[in-house]
Amino acid sequence: MLGGPTRWLYAKLGRRYVRLVLWAQMQGAHVVVAGGAGLLQLFVHADRTAFLEIFVAAQVLVVLENVISCRVVSCLLRPADPWLRGDHSPAAAEAAWRALAGLPLNFMRSRRLVPVVVNVVPISVFACWRLDYPWFPSLVALMAASATVLLYGMLLRFFAMEIITRPVLEAVSHDVAPDADPGNASVSLKTRLLVSLPAINIVGGVVVSGLSGGGASSINDLGIGVAIAIGVAFTISLELTLLLANSILQPLRQLRRGTEAVAAGDLTVRVPVVGSDEAGRLATSFNSMVAGLQERERLHEAFGAYVDPRLAERVLAEGTQLAGEEVHVTVLFVDIRDFTAFAERAGAAEVVGQLNDFYGLVVPALARHGGHANKFVGDGLLAVFGAPDHLQDHADRAVAAAIEVVQRVRERFGGALRIGIGINSGPVVAGTIGGGGRVEFTVIGDAVNTASRVESVTRETGDDILITEATRCLLTRDFGGFVERPTVELKGKTERVRIYAPAAGVVAADRAAEQPIRA
């Protein structure tokens, strides 16, 4: 109900909002004390002069208490000042959030004895003296009545502080890190119910006692009324208070356990829906949300099985249309030698099994070095280093990945399976292409074609890995050195391409031709 006005005031006042509105709210204590003085008049029947003196004394003491309270609030809000002045860093936001969220509770804790010393005791002593009542039991009754008024005022101030700070907390929460620990800044809902409901019963009981006396109540009736109200609040009404608290808290506990399970990765969790009230609707919404997350996770897993996981994350974040951009990358093309002959004599299941076994080694090795398995072409694979993720050392990563792939294939298949890897670096256009509802992320450019041509040259040289001069010039690591192979004339290129094989992995036969190789 008050959310609209407080947000409007915060928008108008800015960083001055919290202190100004809290100061204005504290002046409400004068109204509460005026009501308490009127309640006292129902029991003491003082003449107008005595009543006015008591009233003025109480209001003066409220002014003193408000001055102290304003100083306390100002001190408690200091951790929030950097954020209020414009520092929206996560650290400043977290400090501001803790200060604002914990303000009502910390305010009550830091001045727990101030209202008693400044308000309850002085006004009770002054009223007892001014009315010329015996000190006992009249002073006890007056202090009990003052404490009742104080309790009512404290509850009003506590909940008013929460309402006032809420629009600022909403703004601060946007700058707080998602994994920030909220701590125990606020009062639990259970404590609120178990404190507020008995307090309401006590205040209501005292007021009813005074109004039902028909003008014949005395100061002794005031003490008895307070005692009875306290007794009822913590005996007869306590059972109803506990039942109400449990009916509200139990569904919230189940929702909290459900959210904790979801945070831990369990998307099969569901919370029981035990009613059609607000808690029941909240439980229904929670279950629908988790079911949606579970479906989304299944789609994500299926998507990730067909698309590189990093590309899947980017598509989910940016959409399916990734704008084309020109980037410098290193392209790696790997192919199984003599696989066509194997496919002709083997069954379909055996061929697919062999390919899956092979790619099960290759793809993780590429990913470990930051490579993107871009396209499967039968028994060949096109991998890109530097797209979609930009990498400064894409050439080093590609060569390191190629060496690991060769080692793992040898360990797994021995001499039964040979591969060739061609690596080239250069500019390409990376983005999504396609139409009719089907798109594909790919890289297009001469660097891609050259890598494929260089891979085919490995069949002539007998090397497992060949890299171009463009790639070798970008390397910052030694990799055991490289041996130059005869200059290659590649189809579609007017200039010959210099190629190199890693010296540590050279397996080419001495029969490698000294003449230029055509591919």
N, C-alpha and C positions, 0 to 999 in steps of 0.2 A: 504493500500500500504506500509506503514511504520511499520506495525505490526511485520513482520518477522525480520527486522533488530533490532528493539528495544528489542524484546524478546531475540534475540541472544546476544545482548550487556548485557542485564540483567543477562543472564545465565553465561556470562564470568566475569562480574565485581561484581556480587553479591550485597552486601549492599552498595558498593561505587558507584553503577550505577547511582542513582538518582542525587546526587550532581555533579558528574563528567560530566554527559551528559547535565544536565541543565547549568552548567558553560560553556560547549562547545557551547551549543545552543545560549547562550547570546552573544557570539562573532559574531553571525550573524548580530547584530546591526551595526557593522562596514560596512557590505555590504549594508545594508539599507541606512545608512548615505551617503555612496559613491554614491548610486543611487540618493539620494536627492540632492547632490552637482551637479551631472550631470544635473538634472532637473533644478536647479537654473541657470546653465550656459545657458540654452535655453532662459532665460529672461534677464539676466544682461550683458552678453557678456563681462565679465571681462578679463583682460590680464592674462597671464599664472601665473605670480608671485602672483597676488592677489587671483586668484582662488586656487592656491596651498596652500597659507596661510590660506584661509578659510577652505579648505579641512582638513589640518592638525589640525587646531583648533577644528573642529568638531569631529575628531577622538580622540583627547585628551579628550574632554568632554565625549565622549562615554566610554572611559576607566574608567573615574571617576564614571560615572553612573553605569557601570557594576560592579565595586567594591562594590558600595552601594547595588546593586541588589543581589549580591552573599551573602552578609551578611544577607539581608532580607530573602532570600530563606533558608539559614542555620537555622535561628531562627524559621521559619515556619515549618521546617521539624523535629524539635526536638521531638514533640510528637510521631513521627514515629520511632525514633531511637531504643527504646526497641524491637520493632518487628523486625526491620532490623538486630539487633544484635542476634536474636534467640529466643526471648520471644514470643511464638506464642499463648499465652493465649487469650481467647475471649476479655478481657479488653484491652490488648495491641494491639490486632488486630483492635478493633473498633477505638481506638485512632489513630492508623496508617492510617486506612482507611479515617477517617475524615481529617487528616492532608494532605494526598495525594490528595484526591478528591477535597478538598477545596483550594489546593495550587494556581491554576491559579487565582481564584477570590480574595483570600486573598492577593496574591502578588500585584494585581492591586490596591486593597483598601489601603494597607499599604504604598504604595509609589506613591499615586495618584498625588502629587505635585512635586515629585523628578524630573521627566523628564522635566517638565516645567521650574523649577528653574535651573537645571543643564544643560539642553540641549537647549530648545527652546529660552529662553530669552537671554542667553549669546551669542549663535551663531548668533542670529538675530541682536543683538546690534553690535557684532564684524563685521559682514558682512556689515551692514549699514555704520559703521565708515570706514571700509577699502575701500569700494567702493565710499566713499565720496558722499553718497546719502543724500537728505534732510530727516530729521528724520520723518517727516510726509508728505505724507502717506507711504513712502518707508518702514519704520520700521514695520508698520501694515501689509503691504503686505508680508514682509519677515517672520514675526511671523506667519502669516496665512499659508505660505508655509511650514515652519518648523513644525507647528502643524499637517499639512497634512501628512508629512513624519512620524512624531511621531505616529499618529493614525494608519498608515499602520504597523509600527514596533510593536506597542502594540498588534494589532490583530495577527500578526505572532507569537509573543512571547506567547500570551494566548493559541492559538491552539497548538503550539509546546509543551507547558507544558503538555497539556492534553494527547498528543500522547506519550510523554516521560514517564509519570507516569502510563500509562495504563497497561503495563505488571506487574508492581509492585502491582497495585490495583487488578489485576486478581488473583495474588498469595495471597494477604491479604484477599480477599473476602472469600477464603476457610476456614479461621480461624474465621471469624466474625459470631456471633450467628445469626441464621436465622431470629429472631424477632428483631434484632437491628434496631433502628431508624436511617435512613440515614441523617435526618435533611435537611438543605438547604445549603449543602456544595458547590454544583455546580450551575452554571448559567442555568436557564431554557432555553429550546429550543426556546421559543417565544422571550426572550430577545436577544439570539444570533442572530436570524434572523433580528429583528428590529434594532439591532446595526450594525451588519456586512454588511448587504446589502446597507444601506445608505453610510457607510464608503467606501465600494468598489466603489460606484458611485462617491463619492467625489474625491477619489484618481485617478480613471480612468478619470474623467472630467478634472482634473488639468494636467495630463500627455497629454491628447489629445489636450488641449489648447496650451501647449508648443510645441508639435510636429507639430501642424497644422499652427503655425505662420510663418513657412518658414524662420526662422532665424531673423525675424523682430520684434519679441515680445519684450516688455519692462517690467520694474519692475511694471509699472501700469497695464499692461496686466495680470501679475501674480496675482495681487490682484483681478482684475475683474474676472479672470478665477476661482479662489477659490470661490468667492462669487456666481458666476453662478452655479458652481458644487454643492455647498451647497443648493442653492435654488432649483435646479432640484431634488436633492436627497430627499428633504422633501416636495416636491409638486407633480410634474409629476410622479416621480418614486415611491412615497410613496404608491400610490394606488396599484401598482403592487406588492410592498413589502408586503403589508397587505394581498392581495389575495393569494400570495405564502405561507405566514406564515399560513393562515387559511387552505389551502389545505393540508398542512403537519400536522398541529396540530390537526385538527378535528378528523381524524381517530385515532390518538394517544390518544385523550381524551376518545373516545369511548372504546378503548382497556383498558385504565386505569380503567374506570368505570366497565368494564367487569371483570377485574382481582380482583377489590375490591369486586364485588358481589361473585365471586368464593371463595375468602378468607373468606367471611362471611357465606359460606356454600350453596350458591345458584348455583346449577349445571345445572339449566335450562336456564341460561343466554346465549344469543348469541349476537354477534356484527354484524352490517350490513356490507356486502361486497359491496362496491360501486365502485370498479374498479379492474383492473387486474395488477396494478403496485405493487411495493413492499409492500405498505400499505394494498392493497387488498389481496395479498398472505398471509401477516401476519394475517389479520383478518380471512382468511380461515383456516389457521393453528390453530389459537386460538379456533375457533368453533369446529374443529376436536378434539383438545385436550380436550375441556370441554365435548364433547360427549363421548370420551373415559373414562374420569373421572366419568361421570354419569353412564356409563355401569359398570365400576369397582366398583362403590359404590353399585349398585344394586346387583352385585355378592357378594360383601362383606357382605351386609345385609342378603342375602340368605344363605351365608356360615355361618354367625354368628348365624342364626336361628337353624342350625343343629349341629354346633360345638361351644364349649365354646368360648366366645369372646376373651379371653386372649390367648387361643390356636390358634384361627384364626389369631391373630396378629403375633404370633410366626411362624406359617406356612407361612404367607405372607412374613415374613422377611427372614426365613431360608430355605423355600422350604418344600415339602411334606414329605421328608424323615428325620425325627427327629431321630438321632442316639440313640440307646438304652443306658441307663446309670443306674447304680445302685444307688438308693437314699433311704434315710430313710423317710418314710411318715406315715401318719395316714389315715387309710381307714375307711370309714363310709358306712354301708349298711343299707338302710331303706326299709321297706316292709309294705304293707297294709295287715292287718290281715283279714282273711275270705273274701278276694276279689274274689276268685274263685267262691264261692257260689253266690255272688252278680252278677258276670258276667253271670252265668248260667240263672238267672231269669230276667235279664235286657236286653234291646235291645242294639245293637252294638253302636248306636249313644249315648245312655245314658252312656255306659261304657267308651267310648272315652272322653265324656264330663266330667265325674267324674275324670278320670285320669288327663286330662289337667287342671282341676280346682285344683287338688291336687298338681301337679308339678308346677303350677303357684305360689303356696305358698312356696314350698320346695326349688326350684332352686334359686330364689333370696336370700332366707335366707342363703343358702350355700355360694353363691357368696359374700355376705356381709362379711363373715368371711374368705374369701380367698380360699374357696373350689372350686374344679373343678368337675362339674357333668360329670363323665366319661362315664357312660353307663346306658341306660334305659333298664330294663329287665322286660317287662310286667308291673306288679304293684310294681316293685322294682327299686331301684336306687342305683348305686355304685358311691360314691363320694370320691375324693382323696384330701388330704391336704398335700402340699409339692411337688407336680408335676402337671403340668410342671413348675410352679413357685416354687423355693426353699424357704421354710419357716422354720425358726428356731423353732417357737412355734406352729408347726402343730398340736400337741396333744391338746393344749389349744383351738385352733381355732375349731377343730373338735367337742370337747365336748360342747363348747359354741354354735356352730351351731346346734347341736342335741337338746339342751335344747330349743333354739328358735323355731326349727321346731315343736317340741311337743306342745309348747305353742300356736303357730299359728294354728296348726291343731285342737286343742281343741277349740280355739276361733271361728274358721270357721265352723267346722262340729259338735262340741259338742261331744256327745257320739255315734253319728251315724257312725263314722269312727275311728278305732283304728290302731295305727302303732307300729312297733317294730324297734329299731335301735341298730345295733351292731357296736362297734368301736374297732379297733385293730391297733397297731403300729408295724412297722418293716421294714426291707429292702425289696425293690421290684426292678424290672427292668422296667423302664419307657421308652417308645419310640413308634414308629409306626411299625405296623405289617400289613401284607396283601400282595396282589399281583394281577396281572391281571388288573392293573389300579385302584384298590380299596384298600385303606389303612385306618387304624384306629389307633388313639393314645390310648394306654391303659397301664395298669400296671399289671405285672405278678409276682406272688410270693406267698409264704405261708401266708403272712400277709393278702392278699386279701381273700383267702379261709377261714382263721380263722374268719375274720370279718363277712363273710356270715354265718358261723356256729353259731357264737355268736348271731347274729340277730335271728336265728331260736330258740335259747334257750329262748328268751323273751316270746315265746308262753307258755313255761312251768312255768316260774317264774311270769309271769303277769306284768313284768316291761316294761316301754316304752323304756328305754335306758339301755344298758349293755356295760361296757367297760372291757377290759382285763387288767391284771396286767402290761403288757408291756406299755399300754397307761397310766395307773395311775402313773407309775414311772416317766413318762416324764412331768407330769403336774406341772406347776408352780403356778397355781391358785387353790383356795380351792373348789369353786363351791358348798359350803354348806356341804361338806363332802360326803363320799361314804359308802355304806353298802355292805359288802361282801356277795356274794351268794355262794351256795355250789359249790365246785370244779367241773369243767365240763370235761368229757371225750369226745373229739371231734373226729368225723370220720376222719381217715387218720393221726391222731397224736398219738404218743406213750405216751406223757406226758399229764397229766391233766392240764387244764387251769383255773387259778383263775380269777373270774369275779366279777364285782362290779356294783352296781346301785347307781345313785345319791340319797343321802338321802333326798334332798328337793323334789324329784319327785317320791319317792317310792310309788307305788300303788299296789304292789304285795299282794296277799292275804296271810293270816297266814297259809293257807294250803300248802305253798311252801315246797316241800319235803326237809328234812334234808339230805337224801341220795344223793349221786352223781347223777347228771342228765346226761343221755347219749343223744348225738345229732349227 
